[in-house]
Amino acid sequence: MAKTMTTPYDTADYLKTEEDMVLYFEACLDEDPGDGSLIRAALGDIARARGMAQLARDTGLAREGLYKALSADGNPEFATVMKVIKALGLKLHVGQAA
């Protein structure tokens, strides 16, 4: 029986363009269950796709702190989330729920 070779999946590997990143972030905003987990994950994925070290410089936050805050176990303050969103060139949009 032949062995099946697998590689870890990393969303950041597929976020190649600004449009990819914006569409992914919008989808995660729409699908977030209300606890911020998908928003946190999206920001972490986009940050890794762009470069966490550059994001740390742009936000003035420690790289290690960003990794922790944007991880699955992270619980960043809203101010941190907004700094990251701004540094990534993203915007939050408000609309009425369907």
N, C-alpha and C positions, 0 to 999 in steps of 0.2 A: 504494500500500500504506500503510495507516494505521500510525502508530508506536504501539507499546505503551508506555504510561507505567507505570513502576514506582516504588515507594518502598522505602527500606531497611526491613527487618524488625527490630524491636527488642522482645524479649520483655518488657522492663520496661513497655512500653506496655500490656500485657495483664494485668499483675499489679495488679488493682484492689482486691482485698479481702485481708484477713489470711488467709482460707481459701485463696485463690488462691496466695498466697506459700508457705504451709505445704505444700500439695499439690505445688507445683512443686519445693520443696526436697526433700521426701520422694522424689519421682520421680527427681531427680538423684542423691540418695544411693543409691537402688536401682540406677540404671543406670551409675554412675560406673565407668570401666574399671579403676580401681585406682590411677590416677595423680593423682586429685584434680581433674582438669580440669573435670568437670561440677559438682562441688561449688563450685569457685572461680567458675565461670561463674554458677551459681545465686545465690551470695552477691552477686556483682557486679550481676546483674540486679535482685535484690530491693533492694539498696542504692540503685540508681539510681531504682527505682520509689518508694522511700520518701524519697529525698533524700540524696545523698552528703554534703552539708555537715552535715546533722544527725547522720549516722552518725559523721562525723569528730569532732564535738563529744562525742557519747556515748562514743566509744572513746578519745578523747584522742590519736588518730592524725591525721596530716596528710591532708587530702583528696586531694592529689596522690599521696601514698603509697598510699592505699587504692585509687585508680584503678589504679595500677601493680600492686599486690599481687593485685587481683582480676581483672586482665586475662588474656587467653589466654596471654601470655608471663610472667605473674607466678609467683612461687614464694614465697608468704608463709610465715612461720614458723607453727607450729601455735598458738602463743600469740596471734598476730594473728587467725587463723581463729576461735579461741574467743572473742576479744573481739568480733569482728564478729557471730558467732552470738548471743552474749548480748545485745549492743546491739540486734539486730534482733528480739529476743524469741523466738528459735527455740531448739530443743533437738535434740541428736543422740540417736538411739535405737539401742540395741543389741539385736540378736536373732540367732538362729541362721540361717545361710544355708540356703536350701532345696537 
